[in-house]
């Protein structure tokens, strides 16, 4: 069986094979907060979300459309 950690290791081990690939896009969840993500969704996409923030976004859109 493989050990999950080494008892004799004094320092943490880091993978140093190089930086992440520069051609990958930045995931939106790293640059935007949840209200910003919800605001960027189409109405059809927003319908599938649940929760207070999604409800608030739907209400905001209804008021803006009135």
N, CA, C and O atoms as a printed pandas DataFrame, in Angstrom:
     atom_number atom_name residue_name chain_id  residue_number  x_coord  y_coord  z_coord
0              1         N          UNK        A               1    0.843   -1.167    0.000
1              2        CA          UNK        A               1    0.000    0.000    0.000
2              3         C          UNK        A               1    0.895    1.239    0.000
3              4         O          UNK        A               1    1.956    1.246    0.624
4              5         N          UNK        A               2    0.457    2.293   -0.707
5              6        CA          UNK        A               2    1.207    3.531   -0.784
6              7         C          UNK        A               2    0.917    4.398    0.429
7              8         O          UNK        A               2   -0.233    4.549    0.841
8              9         N          UNK        A               3    1.973    4.964    0.993
9             10        CA          UNK        A               3    1.796    5.865    2.124
10            11         C          UNK        A               3    1.340    7.235    1.621
11            12         O          UNK        A               3    1.801    7.695    0.577
12            13         N          UNK        A               4    0.443    7.884    2.355
13            14        CA          UNK        A               4   -0.045    9.193    1.967
14            15         C          UNK        A               4    0.943   10.306    2.302
15            16         O          UNK        A               4    0.878   11.387    1.717
16            17         N          UNK        A               5    1.838   10.057    3.220
17            18        CA          UNK        A               5    2.852   11.040    3.575
18            19         C          UNK        A               5    4.111   10.311    4.018
19            20         O          UNK        A               5    4.083    9.124    4.344
20            21         N          UNK        A               6    5.198   11.039    4.021
21            22        CA          UNK        A               6    6.451   10.456    4.459
22            23         C          UNK        A               6    6.791   11.011    5.832
23            24         O          UNK        A               6    6.851   12.224    6.034
24            25         N          UNK        A               7    7.011   10.109    6.763
25            26        CA          UNK        A               7    7.324   10.537    8.124
26            27         C          UNK        A               7    8.703   11.172    8.231
27            28         O          UNK        A               7    8.933   12.010    9.103
28            29         N          UNK        A               8    9.630   10.778    7.347
29            30        CA          UNK        A               8   10.982   11.294    7.442
30            31         C          UNK        A               8   11.216   12.560    6.610
31            32         O          UNK        A               8   12.334   13.075    6.574
32            33         N          UNK        A               9   10.194   13.053    5.955
33            34        CA          UNK        A               9   10.339   14.243    5.119
34            35         C          UNK        A               9   10.245   15.485    5.999
35            36         O          UNK        A               9    9.255   15.671    6.706
36            37         N          UNK        A              10   11.274   16.336    5.959
37            38        CA          UNK        A              10   11.314   17.508    6.832
38            39         C          UNK        A              10   10.680   18.741    6.208
39            40         O          UNK        A              10   10.227   19.626    6.933
40            41         N          UNK        A              11   10.636   18.821    4.890
41            42        CA          UNK        A              11   10.076   19.992    4.224
42            43         C          UNK        A              11    8.973   19.548    3.269
43            44         O          UNK        A              11    8.977   18.412    2.794
44            45         N          UNK        A              12    8.024   20.449    2.986
45            46        CA          UNK        A              12    6.969   20.085    2.036
46            47         C          UNK        A              12    7.541   19.871    0.640
47            48         O          UNK        A              12    8.576   20.439    0.289
48            49         N          UNK        A              13    6.885   19.078   -0.122
49            50        CA          UNK        A              13    7.311   18.775   -1.484
50            51         C          UNK        A              13    6.433   19.564   -2.455
51            52         O          UNK        A              13    5.207   19.536   -2.351
52            53         N          UNK        A              14    7.056   20.260   -3.389
53            54        CA          UNK        A              14    6.324   21.022   -4.389
54            55         C          UNK        A              14    6.681   20.492   -5.769
55            56         O          UNK        A              14    7.825   20.117   -6.025
56            57         N          UNK        A              15    5.703   20.466   -6.646
57            58        CA          UNK        A              15    5.959   20.055   -8.027
58            59         C          UNK        A              15    6.560   21.247   -8.744
59            60         O          UNK        A              15    5.955   22.317   -8.802
60            61         N          UNK        A              16    7.737   21.064   -9.282
61            62        CA          UNK        A              16    8.441   22.172   -9.925
62            63         C          UNK        A              16    8.768   21.852  -11.371
63            64         O          UNK        A              16    9.882   22.093  -11.835
64            65         N          UNK        A              17    7.793   21.311  -12.076
65            66        CA          UNK        A              17    8.016   20.986  -13.480
66            67         C          UNK        A              17    7.887   22.205  -14.375
67            68         O          UNK        A              17    7.975   22.071  -15.595
68            69         N          UNK        A              18    7.686   23.359  -13.828
69            70        CA          UNK        A              18    7.551   24.570  -14.622
70            71         C          UNK        A              18    6.235   25.260  -14.325
71            72         O          UNK        A              18    5.387   24.734  -13.604
72            73         N          UNK        A              19    6.078   26.437  -14.888
73            74        CA          UNK        A              19    4.850   27.189  -14.645
74            75         C          UNK        A              19    3.678   26.562  -15.399
75            76         O          UNK        A              19    3.887   25.737  -16.288
76            77         N          UNK        A              20    2.450   26.942  -15.053
77            78        CA          UNK        A              20    1.304   26.432  -15.804
78            79         C          UNK        A              20    1.362   26.929  -17.239
79            80         O          UNK        A              20    1.998   27.940  -17.537
80            81         N          UNK        A              21    0.703   26.216  -18.106
81            82        CA          UNK        A              21    0.721   26.579  -19.521
82            83         C          UNK        A              21    0.130   27.968  -19.711
83            84         O          UNK        A              21   -0.923   28.280  -19.157
84            85         N          UNK        A              22    0.804   28.798  -20.491
85            86        CA          UNK        A              22    0.355   30.176  -20.688
86            87         C          UNK        A              22   -0.764   30.279  -21.714
87            88         O          UNK        A              22   -1.370   31.341  -21.854
88            89         N          UNK        A              23   -1.052   29.193  -22.440
89            90        CA          UNK        A              23   -2.094   29.268  -23.459
90            91         C          UNK        A              23   -3.475   28.899  -22.915
91            92         O          UNK        A              23   -4.455   28.902  -23.661
92            93         N          UNK        A              24   -3.559   28.582  -21.625
93            94        CA          UNK        A              24   -4.851   28.246  -21.040
94            95         C          UNK        A              24   -5.565   29.519  -20.605
95            96         O          UNK        A              24   -4.939   30.424  -20.053
96            97         N          UNK        A              25   -6.878   29.596  -20.848
97            98        CA          UNK        A              25   -7.602   30.788  -20.405
98            99         C          UNK        A              25   -7.751   30.798  -18.884
99           100         O          UNK        A              25   -7.731   29.745  -18.247
100          101         N          UNK        A              26   -7.898   31.977  -18.314
101          102        CA          UNK        A              26   -8.113   32.099  -16.882
102          103         C          UNK        A              26   -9.551   31.697  -16.584
103          104         O          UNK        A              26  -10.475   32.266  -17.167
104          105         N          UNK        A              27   -9.767   30.733  -15.696
105          106        CA          UNK        A              27  -11.138   30.341  -15.380
106          107         C          UNK        A              27  -11.904   31.517  -14.779
107          108         O          UNK        A              27  -11.352   32.252  -13.959
108          109         N          UNK        A              28  -13.159   31.708  -15.170
109          110        CA          UNK        A              28  -13.901   32.875  -14.694
110          111         C          UNK        A              28  -14.103   32.883  -13.187
111          112         O          UNK        A              28  -14.215   33.952  -12.586
112          113         N          UNK        A              29  -14.153   31.704  -12.564
113          114        CA          UNK        A              29  -14.381   31.676  -11.131
114          115         C          UNK        A              29  -13.187   32.207  -10.351
115          116         O          UNK        A              29  -13.296   32.417   -9.143
116          117         N          UNK        A              30  -12.076   32.424  -10.990
117          118        CA          UNK        A              30  -10.905   32.979  -10.308
118          119         C          UNK        A              30  -10.832   34.501  -10.436
119          120         O          UNK        A              30  -10.105   35.149   -9.684
120          121         N          UNK        A              31  -11.572   35.072  -11.374
121          122        CA          UNK        A              31  -11.494   36.503  -11.595
122          123         C          UNK        A              31  -12.809   37.209  -11.316
123          124         O          UNK        A              31  -12.854   38.439  -11.338
124          125         N          UNK        A              32  -13.879   36.471  -11.056
125          126        CA          UNK        A              32  -15.194   37.061  -10.849
126          127         C          UNK        A              32  -15.820   36.494   -9.577
127          128         O          UNK        A              32  -15.580   35.342   -9.218
128          129         N          UNK        A              33  -16.626   37.317   -8.898
129          130        CA          UNK        A              33  -17.356   36.786   -7.757
130          131         C          UNK        A              33  -18.705   36.244   -8.237
131          132         O          UNK        A              33  -19.082   36.469   -9.387
132          133         N          UNK        A              34  -19.427   35.541   -7.383
133          134        CA          UNK        A              34  -20.652   34.870   -7.796
134          135         C          UNK        A              34  -21.706   35.828   -8.351
135          136         O          UNK        A              34  -22.306   35.504   -9.376
136          137         N          UNK        A              35  -21.971   36.982   -7.744
137          138        CA          UNK        A              35  -22.938   37.888   -8.365
138          139         C          UNK        A              35  -22.535   38.320   -9.779
139          140         O          UNK        A              35  -23.397   38.495  -10.639
140          141         N          UNK        A              36  -21.237   38.490  -10.023
141          142        CA          UNK        A              36  -20.781   38.841  -11.371
142          143         C          UNK        A              36  -21.011   37.690  -12.341
143          144         O          UNK        A              36  -21.401   37.907  -13.488
144          145         N          UNK        A              37  -20.770   36.473  -11.886
145          146        CA          UNK        A              37  -20.991   35.297  -12.737
146          147         C          UNK        A              37  -22.469   35.183  -13.080
147          148         O          UNK        A              37  -22.825   34.962  -14.237
148          149         N          UNK        A              38  -23.335   35.334  -12.073
149          150        CA          UNK        A              38  -24.777   35.243  -12.308
150          151         C          UNK        A              38  -25.241   36.336  -13.266
151          152         O          UNK        A              38  -26.090   36.088  -14.123
152          153         N          UNK        A              39  -24.697   37.532  -13.129
153          154        CA          UNK        A              39  -25.073   38.632  -14.010
154          155         C          UNK        A              39  -24.659   38.363  -15.449
155          156         O          UNK        A              39  -25.284   38.880  -16.374
156          157         N          UNK        A              40  -23.619   37.565  -15.656
157          158        CA          UNK        A              40  -23.144   37.286  -17.014
158          159         C          UNK        A              40  -23.911   36.154  -17.692
159          160         O          UNK        A              40  -23.740   35.926  -18.889
160          161         N          UNK        A              41  -24.752   35.444  -16.945
161          162        CA          UNK        A              41  -25.507   34.342  -17.523
162          163         C          UNK        A              41  -26.696   34.850  -18.327
163          164         O          UNK        A              41  -27.247   35.913  -18.041
164          165         N          UNK        A              42  -27.080   34.081  -19.327
165          166        CA          UNK        A              42  -28.311   34.400  -20.049
166          167         C          UNK        A              42  -29.495   34.024  -19.165
167          168         O          UNK        A              42  -29.330   33.331  -18.162
168          169         N          UNK        A              43  -30.686   34.482  -19.539
169          170        CA          UNK        A              43  -31.882   34.152  -18.766
170          171         C          UNK        A              43  -32.108   32.640  -18.705
171          172         O          UNK        A              43  -32.493   32.110  -17.664
172          173         N          UNK        A              44  -31.869   31.951  -19.818
173          174        CA          UNK        A              44  -32.058   30.495  -19.850
174          175         C          UNK        A              44  -31.077   29.780  -18.928
175          176         O          UNK        A              44  -31.441   28.798  -18.282
176          177         N          UNK        A              45  -29.844   30.261  -18.861
177          178        CA          UNK        A              45  -28.856   29.658  -17.968
178          179         C          UNK        A              45  -29.178   29.965  -16.510
179          180         O          UNK        A              45  -29.002   29.110  -15.643
180          181         N          UNK        A              46  -29.644   31.167  -16.239
181          182        CA          UNK        A              46  -29.955   31.582  -14.877
182          183         C          UNK        A              46  -31.115   30.780  -14.290
183          184         O          UNK        A              46  -31.171   30.574  -13.078
184          185         N          UNK        A              47  -32.028   30.333  -15.124
185          186        CA          UNK        A              47  -33.174   29.546  -14.653
186          187         C          UNK        A              47  -32.714   28.282  -13.942
187          188         O          UNK        A              47  -33.377   27.826  -13.011
188          189         N          UNK        A              48  -31.601   27.715  -14.358
189          190        CA          UNK        A              48  -31.109   26.457  -13.777
190          191         C          UNK        A              48  -30.415   26.642  -12.438
191          192         O          UNK        A              48  -30.137   25.654  -11.758
192          193         N          UNK        A              49  -30.126   27.882  -12.034
193          194        CA          UNK        A              49  -29.454   28.151  -10.763
194          195         C          UNK        A              49  -30.487   28.303   -9.666
195          196         O          UNK        A              49  -31.586   28.808   -9.897
196          197         N          UNK        A              50  -30.127   27.862   -8.465
197          198        CA          UNK        A              50  -30.998   28.054   -7.313
198          199         C          UNK        A              50  -30.242   28.847   -6.258
199          200         O          UNK        A              50  -29.023   28.996   -6.334
200          201         N          UNK        A              51  -30.960   29.344   -5.297
201          202        CA          UNK        A              51  -30.317   30.058   -4.200
202          203         C          UNK        A              51  -30.692   31.525   -4.160
203          204         O          UNK        A              51  -31.273   32.069   -5.100
204          205         N          UNK        A              52  -30.347   32.150   -3.049
205          206        CA          UNK        A              52  -30.707   33.543   -2.810
206          207         C          UNK        A              52  -30.065   34.498   -3.812
207          208         O          UNK        A              52  -30.713   35.441   -4.267
208          209         N          UNK        A              53  -28.799   34.268   -4.162
209          210        CA          UNK        A              53  -28.134   35.170   -5.101
210          211         C          UNK        A              53  -28.757   35.084   -6.492
211          212         O          UNK        A              53  -28.917   36.101   -7.167
212          213         N          UNK        A              54  -29.107   33.876   -6.918
213          214        CA          UNK        A              54  -29.767   33.707   -8.222
214          215         C          UNK        A              54  -31.151   34.347   -8.194
215          216         O          UNK        A              54  -31.568   34.961   -9.176
216          217         N          UNK        A              55  -31.869   34.209   -7.072
217          218        CA          UNK        A              55  -33.184   34.845   -6.931
218          219         C          UNK        A              55  -33.048   36.363   -7.009
219          220         O          UNK        A              55  -33.854   37.030   -7.657
220          221         N          UNK        A              56  -32.038   36.901   -6.356
221          222        CA          UNK        A              56  -31.807   38.346   -6.381
222          223         C          UNK        A              56  -31.479   38.820   -7.794
223          224         O          UNK        A              56  -31.931   39.889   -8.205
224          225         N          UNK        A              57  -30.707   38.050   -8.532
225          226        CA          UNK        A              57  -30.367   38.414   -9.910
226          227         C          UNK        A              57  -31.612   38.383  -10.796
227          228         O          UNK        A              57  -31.805   39.273  -11.624
228          229         N          UNK        A              58  -32.460   37.358  -10.626
229          230        CA          UNK        A              58  -33.708   37.294  -11.402
230          231         C          UNK        A              58  -34.603   38.495  -11.080
231          232         O          UNK        A              58  -35.201   39.081  -11.983
232          233         N          UNK        A              59  -34.698   38.861   -9.802
233          234        CA          UNK        A              59  -35.509   40.000   -9.384
234          235         C          UNK        A              59  -34.944   41.297   -9.961
235          236         O          UNK        A              59  -35.697   42.161  -10.410
236          237         N          UNK        A              60  -33.610   41.431   -9.949
237          238        CA          UNK        A              60  -32.970   42.618  -10.506
238          239         C          UNK        A              60  -33.281   42.749  -11.999
239          240         O          UNK        A              60  -33.545   43.846  -12.492
240          241         N          UNK        A              61  -33.247   41.619  -12.712
241          242        CA          UNK        A              61  -33.550   41.643  -14.143
242          243         C          UNK        A              61  -35.007   41.995  -14.408
243          244         O          UNK        A              61  -35.306   42.713  -15.363
244          245         N          UNK        A              62  -35.920   41.497  -13.571
245          246        CA          UNK        A              62  -37.336   41.823  -13.728
246          247         C          UNK        A              62  -37.569   43.308  -13.519
247          248         O          UNK        A              62  -38.331   43.923  -14.266
248          249         N          UNK        A              63  -36.922   43.900  -12.508
249          250        CA          UNK        A              63  -37.077   45.332  -12.243
250          251         C          UNK        A              63  -36.473   46.165  -13.364
251          252         O          UNK        A              63  -37.020   47.207  -13.725
252          253         N          UNK        A              64  -35.355   45.717  -13.917
253          254        CA          UNK        A              64  -34.695   46.448  -14.993
254          255         C          UNK        A              64  -35.509   46.375  -16.283
255          256         O          UNK        A              64  -35.469   47.297  -17.099
256          257         N          UNK        A              65  -36.242   45.288  -16.466
257          258        CA          UNK        A              65  -37.056   45.123  -17.666
258          259         C          UNK        A              65  -38.381   45.836  -17.594
259          260         O          UNK        A              65  -39.055   45.983  -18.613
260          261         N          UNK        A              66  -38.780   46.287  -16.404
261          262        CA          UNK        A              66  -40.084   46.955  -16.231
262          263         C          UNK        A              66  -40.063   48.383  -16.710
263          264         O          UNK        A              66  -41.079   49.075  -16.633
